[in-house]
Amino acid sequence: MREYKECYIAVLDLLGFKTALKNYSCDEIASFFDEINEEYTISYTKTGKPIVDEGEIHIKVMSDSICIFIDSSIKNALPALVATCDYLQIRMLRLKEPMLSRGAIVKGLIYQNKDVLFGEGFVRAYFMQEYEAVYPRIIIDKNVIEDYKCPIETDQEYLDSLITRDFDGYYFSDYLALFYILNHEQEAWKKFIICVKNKVKNEKDGKVRAKYSYINESLPRIKEKFWKHTMKNLDKELKGE
């Protein structure tokens, strides 16, 4: 008997995908999605150990829409899903022409079998990303944040480090801060910031410019978070933890 399964579900919309179809070959785009499936379905804690086993995170790509989901009963399901979304977005920011996304994460019922995918959880995540995410961010249903507790304390810290509350009250996965922490001295970050500044200055489409303005205005918060992260790790090193 076929039944729904309760999962944590993310639905992402790739912004600028139509432009990417013009700038990249079919093989380049297909290879990009292959890489996501092969490398980013396993997310890691600071200890280097997998949060979940390989194959427990499921990714379904439908052109510029991506659905990622994991059984909610799996230990550390939510941190694994959040980290996978973050690393997927970071991978897109490292492209020769950076690509943004917006999305939403919910907990709900879903059914999936090969090419068939449906359920109230999927629909709710889709409508949240379409009408509530607004900016290039991955928002998380408030009930998910308030109800979830990691079974391992260090993984709760890891999840907390990835989630921020935005100016409008939405919780979201702070992939930009993670991108800065991992790449602030690398060419990928510098190239991305140049792209953001150029879009804010020259983009004629007001909706597109607003998305890049949101990122530009987030830079002070991102850098502050980086220094807090650095000082926290330094403090732990001094204490020998």
N, C-alpha and C positions, 0 to 999 in steps of 0.2 A: 504494500500500500504506500502510495506516495504522500509525503507529508511535508509541511513547512518546517524549517529549522530556524531557531532563534540565533541571530548572528549580529556582530558588529559590522556595519555596512558603510562603505564610503563610495560616493559617486562624485567623480571629478569631471570638469569640463575644461578641455585644453583651449586656452585663449590664443587666437592667431593661428589656429591649425590650418585654415584655408591658405594662409600665406606660406606656411611650412610645406604644403603640398606643391607649391610652385618652386620653392627654394631647395628642396631635397628630392632625391630620386626615390623611387618606390623601394629599392633595396635599402637605402639609408633609413627610411622610416620604419620598414619592417625589422631591420636590425636593431633599431632603438627599442622597439617593443619586445623583441627577443631578449635583449639585455635586461630589461626590467623584470621579465618573467624569470630569468636565470639567476640574476644577482640580487634583486631587491625583495624577493619574497621571504628571505630570512633576515630578520633585524637583530642587531646585537646590543647587549648591555655594555657598560664600561668594562666588565670583566672579560669580554670577548666571547662569552658563551651565548648560544642561540636563545632568543626569547621563546620561540616556538620551533617545532620540528619542520623540516622541509615538506612542502606540500600542503600545509594546513592553512596557508593564506591563498585565496583564489583570486585571480585577476582575469577580468573579461574586458576586452577592448572592442569598442564599437565606433570606429573612426575617431572623432574628437571627444568621445565620452568613454570614461573608464570606470568600471565597477570593481571594487576590491572588497572582499568580505571574508570573515573568519567565524567559525562556530564560537558563540559567546561562552560556552562551557569550558573551552580550552584555557588552561592556566596562562595568564599574561596575554590574553587575546587582544585587549584594547591597546596596550603599549606596542604590540607587534604591528597592529594595523596603522596606528598613528605614525610609527617610525617608517613603515613602508611608504605611506603617502608622502612623508617628508623627503625621503631619499629619492623617490620618483620625481618630485618637484625639483630637487637639487640637481638631479641628472639633466632635467630640461633646461635649467639655468646655465648649465655648462655647455650647452650647444653653441655652435658658432653664431647663431642668431637666437638668443635666449627666448624661451617660451614660458608663459605664465599659465596658471590654472586657478580655478576657484572650485570649491567643493564643500561637501557636508558629510558628517559622520553621525549615524544614528544607531540605535539598537532596535531590531525588529525582525519580523518573520520574512523569510525568503525561501524560494524553491529554485534549485538549479540542477539541470541535467543536460550535459553537453551544451547545445546551443540555446536551450530553453532557460530563461531566467525571468522570474516574476515574484511579486509579494508586496505586502503593504510597506515593509521596511525599505525596499528598493524605491518604491514610489515616493515615500516620505523623504528619503535622502535626496532624490532627484529634485523635488520641489524646493527643498531647503537650499540646495546649491543654485538653483535657477532664480529664486526670488528673495533669498535672505543673505546669501554669501556676499553678493554685490561686488566686493573688492576681490583682488587676487589673493584669497586666503581659503583655508579649509576650516570651516566652522564646525563645532561639535555640539550636539544637542545637550542642553543644560542638564537634563535628567541623567544622561550618560555620565557626565562629570560628577554629579552629586551622588550617584548610586555605586560607582565603581571603586573597589579597593583592590590593589595588587596583592597577591598572596605573598610576595617577597618584598621586604621593605626597600631594598636597593632599587628594585624595578619601579616601585612607586615614586622614588626620587627621580628616576629616569623619565617617567611619564610626566611628572610635575615640571621638569625642566623643559619639556617640549610644548607645554600648554600655557597660553597666556589669555588674559581677559582683555578684550579690545575696548576702544573708547565708547562704543555703542552697547556694551554689555555682553556681546557674544564671546563665548570661549572659542579659541581657535588654535590650530596647530602651527607653532611659530617656526616654520621651515626657513624663513629669512634669517632669523637669529642663528639657527643651526648652520646655515650656509656660510654666514659670516664667521662663526667660530671655526669652521673647518677650512675656510678658503680665503680669509681676509688678507693673507699675504700672497695669494696666488693670482695668476693672470685672469682666471675665470671670474673672480669677484670684481676686479678692476674693470673688466670688459662689460660686466653686467651693469655696474654703476654708470659707466659712460652711456650705455643704452638707455637707462632710466632717465638720466639728465637730458639726453637728446629728445626723448619722447615728451618729457614735460615741457621742453622749450619749443619743439617744432611740430608736434602732432596736432593736426587740424580737427580730428574727430574728438569732440568733447568727452565722450564716454571712455574712449581709449586713454586719453590724456589723464582722466580722473583716476584710472587704475594705476598708472605710473606715478601720479602725484601721491597716491596713498603710500606707495613704497618709499618714495622720496621723503615723505613726512615721518615715516617709521624709522628712518636711519638712526636718529638719536637714541630711541628706545633700544634698538638692536645693539648698538655699541655699548650702552649702559649694561645690558644683559650680558654681553661678552665679558666686561670687566668684573661683574659679579661672579660669573662662572670661573674666571681666571683666579680671582682672589679666594674663592671657596676651595678650589683645588689646591692652591698654594698653602692655605691654612691646613688642609688635610695632610699634605706632604710634610709640613713642619711638625705636625702631631704624630707623624709616622703611621697614619691610617692607610 
